[in-house]
Amino acid sequence: MYKILTLPGDGIGPEVVQVAAQVLKHVAKTFHLVFETEEALIGGASIDQYGKPLVDEVIQKAKQADAVLLGAVGGPKWENLSHHLKPEAGLLGIREALGLYANLRPAMVYDSLVDASSLKKEIVSGTNILVVRELTGGIYFGKPKGIQKNEDGTERGFNTEVYSTPEIERIAQKAFQLARKRKRQVCSVDKSNVLESSVLWRQVVTQVAKRFPDVQLSHMYVDNCAMQLIRQPKQFDVIVTSNLFGDILSDEAAMLTGSIGMLPSASMGERLALYEPVHGSAPDIAGQDKANPLATILSCAMMLKYSFDLLDVSISVENAVKKVLEDGFRTQDLSHDGSCQMVGCREMGRLVCERIN
């Protein structure tokens, strides 16, 4: 039995999580598994109920689960709240509470969606990249940071980029372990020609690589990597990088696929992991059955693979999504011409279930 905590969140979050839960129910029936699910509040929904975006009870439930599935958080309703009370603070809070230090962002270009990419077909066709981003260190968390007033009346803003050997070691090790299940290639991205923190990053990653002689390691400066993702994305398998660089590069890689509605993600710690679609809460289409649930369904496939070690079951879900797209079914965000059949969120989930075997 696998215990899953679902956090639907805000906007289209409840819709896509509900559809993903139906897919998991079908998976359980097909493969004779047992998924025990429990639902809780996070983000704006939690603010409306409890006055804050994340409560201790939800953290405890998450720690007792085998995995967490999250929809999306945020919306204009809560934009004017203080920073620590905004819905996004709930997401950051649960990541910190669960010790989720590795963010996995796959970017795969499906043959049936290759024309949706803004790049030429021959450039993006066959692209399958996994960006492994360090999630709890670097310039977003380094101290000192702040804004100071100078004597002349001007102001000075500053942040600190800092990494320790253990932080780099664990994210590098995660990247090499994941590469062993793929093409066994890791590209470590840094800015060691300028930043001392990147000098240490490169040294530590190189040392960790010696434990994985079956995986090929290369190094690349972040500016060159940004260019190469557009020039020749198929050269990459696993990219491992710091918090700031990973934030930027994973979004760039995401757009190679043509739609953010197709992109799953996982945030992993030593034992627990949180799975969520990359897209936001899209409040403008919430409650209209227009959302694309495929990113959330693919996030469930990642859960099956990484948290439950059910590789064959995960592949079955991924193949079902691929087959639905090949059969010409599209949600609103994927419709680029009139040749495909438009379906809603719930119908897309049903079509995926039909193709799981």
N, C-alpha and C positions, 0 to 999 in steps of 0.2 A: 504494500500500500504506500502511496506517495501523497504527502500532505502539502497542499498548495494554498497559500494565502493570496486572494485576489484583491487588488486595490483599484477599483474602476476609475476613481478620480472625477474629473470634470469634463465638460464639453462632450466630445464624441467618445471619451474614455469608456463610459458605461456601455455604449453600443458595441464597440469593438471587443471589449472584454467579454461581454455576454456571448457574442458569436464565437470567440475563441474557446470559451467554456463549453459550448455545444460541440465544437470540434474535438476537444479533449474527451468529452463524454462518448463521442463516437469512436475515438481511438481506444478508449478503455474497453468498450464492447467488442471491437474488432480484434484486439490483441490480448483480451482476457486480463486486463489490468484493473487496478482499483485506484482512483484518484479521489481523495477526500479534500473538498474545497471549502474554504471559509472566506467570507467577504468582510472587508473593513473599509473605513473612510480615510482619505488623505487629501491634502490640497484644499481647494475651495469648499468642497463638500464637508470636510472636517471643520473648517472655519465656521461654516454656517451652523454646524451641530454643536461644536465644543468651544469655539472661539479661538482656536489655533490650528495650524495646518497639519500637525502630527501630535498624537497623544501617546503617553507611555504604554497604554494597553495595546496599541497597534504594534509598537516596537516589540513587545513581548510575544505577541502572536507571530510576528515575522520570525523571531529567533527560534520559535518552536516548530516552524514549518520547514519542509524540505526545500521549498523554492517559493519565490514571490512573483506574481504576475501583476504588472501595473499598466493602467491605461494611459492617461495623460492628466496633467494638472494645469491650472491657470485659466484666466479669462478676464475680460474687462471689468467684471463685477468687483474684483478684488485688487485692481491695479493701484488704487490710492492708499492702500494699507502700508504700514511701516514695513521695512525690508524683512524683518524677522517674522512678520505675520503673513507674508505673502504665500500663496500656494506653493511656489517653487522652493520655499524654505522647508516644506515638508519632504520634498524629494531629496534635498541635500541632507536633511536630518536623518532620514532612514538609511541613506548610503553610509553616513558616518557611523550610525548606531550598529550597522551590520558589518562594518569593516570592509566595505566593497572598494577594493583598490584597483581593479582592472576592468576597464570598459571595452567590450568587444563590439565592434561595428563592422559587420560584413557588408560589402557592396558587390552584388552580383548582377550582371546584365543578362536578362533572359532573352533568348533568341526572338521570342514573340514580341518583345518590347524594345528591341534594339533601335527601331525608328523613333522612339520617344526621346532618346538621348539627344542633347544639343550638339554632340560631337558626331563625326562621320562614322558610319556603320563599320567600316573596316578598322577604325581605331578602337572602338569600344566592344565590338563583338567578341565574346569569350572572356571578358573581364570577370575575375572572381578574386576580390581582395578582402583581407581581414585586417582592419586597423585595431591594434591593441594599445589603448591609451591609458597611461597611468592616471589615476583618478583622485588621489587624496594628498598629493604633494605638489611641489612646484610653486609657481608664482601666485597661484590662486590662494594658497594657504600659508606661504612664507611670511615671516616677520623679521624686521619691522615693516609696517605698511601704514599708509594714511595720507592725509593732506595737512601740510603745515603752512602757517602764514609767515612770510619773511618780514624783516624790519622795514623794507621799502614798500610794504603793502601788497606785494605780489604773493602768490601761493606756489607751493611745491608739492606735487603728488608723487608718491613712491610706493613701489612694491618690491618684494624680494624673491628672486628665483633661487630656491634652495632644494637640494636633494642629498639624501644620505645613502651610503652604500647599501644598507638593507632594503631601502625603498626601491632602488634600481635593481637589485638582485631579484627580488620577488616578481617584479613585472617582467623582467627579462626571462626568468625561468618559465613564467606562464606563457609567454610568446613562443618559446622553443617547444614547450609541451604541446601547444596547439598546432605548431607547424608540423610536428610529427604525424598529425592526423590529416595533413594536407599535402602540399608539394615539397615540404621540408626545406623551405627557404624563408629566412628572416632578414628583413632590411631594417636596421636600426637608424632612426632619423634624429639628428641633433644639430647643434650649431657650434661645434667644438673649435672652429677657427676664430670664434669671438668670445664665447661664454665659458667660464671656468666650470660651471655646473655641467655643461655639456662635455667638457674634457673628462670629468669624472664619470659621466654617463657612458661615454664610449669605452673607457677603461674597464668598467665593471661589466658591461655587456659582453665585451671581448673575453673576459675571464669566465663568465657564465657559459659562453659558447663552447668552452673546452669540455664541459660536461655533456654536450650534445654533439659528438663528432659526426653523427649522421645527418645533421642539419647544417645547411650552408648559410653563413652569415655575411652580410655586406653592410656597409655604412654609407649614409648619404646626408648631405646638408639639407636642412628643411626647405630652403628656397629652391634648391634643385629638385627636391622631391615634389614640391608643388607644381613645378614645371613638367616633370616627368609623368605625373598623374594625368595630365592633359595630353602630353605628347605620345606616351606609350604605356598606358595603364596595365597592359597584360604582362609587363615585366615583373609586377609585384605579386607576391603571395601573402605573406604576413608582414605588416609594418608595425614596429613597436616604437613608441615615442613618448615624450613627456606630456603633462597635462595640457599646457598651452598649445603646443604644436599638434597634439592629437585632436584637440577641440577644433582646430582650423582644418586640418587635413582630412578628418573623417567627414566633415560637411562637404568638402570639395569632392571626395571620393563618392559620396552619396549621390551627387548630381550627375555622375556618369551614368546612373541607372535610368534616368528620365523621370522618376517620380519618387518623392520622399515617402509616399504612401506604401511603398514596397519594402521598406528598410526596417529590419528588426535590430535589437541590441540586447546585450547582457552586461550587467555589472556584477563582477564576481569577487568574492573574498576567499578566505581559507576554506570555509565550509559552505556558507550560504551564497545565494546568487539572486539577483533581481532582474527580471526580464521585462522589456517594454519596447513598444514601437518607437521609432525615432521621431515621428511626426508629433505635432502639438495637439492641443485640445480642440482646435478648429470650431470655436463657438458659433460661427456663422452658419454651419450646417448641422449643428447638434440637434438630435431628435428628429431628423428628417430622413433617416435610413439612406443617406448618401455617402456615409463614410466608407473608406476602404479598410476592411478588416485584415487584409493579407499580411501586413507588417506584424500585427499582433499574433496572427496564426503562425507566422514564421518565427516569432519570438518564442512561441510554445514549442516549435520544433527545436530551437536552440536549448530550451529547458530539458526536453526529452534527451537530447544528446549530452549536454554538459552536466546537468544536475542528477539525472536519473540513469545515465549510461545506457540508454535505449537507442543505440545508433540506427538499427534497422527501422525502428518505428519512426524516428526522426526523418529518415530518408523518405519513408512512405508519405509523410505529411508534405515534405518539400516537393516530392514528385507530383502530389495531388494539386498543389498550387501551380506548378509548371504546366500540368495538363489542362487545368481550367483556362489558363491564359492562351495556351495553344488552341483550345477549342473556341476562342474568340470572345470570351466573356470579359467585360470590363466594368469597373465602377467609374463614377464621374471623372475622377482625377486622371484616369488612364485613357480616357476617350480622346483620341487625336484625329479621328476621321469617322465617317459614317459606316465603315465596313464591319464594325464589331457590335455585339449585342450588349446593350447597357443593362446592368442589374444593380440592385440595391445592396446594402450591407448584409442583411440577413440572408438574402438569396445567394450571395457570393459564398457565405459560410456553408450553406446547404450544398452548393455545387462542389466545394472542396471535400465535404464529407462523402459525397457520392463516389469520389475518385480515390479514396483511401482504401487500400487493400494490402 
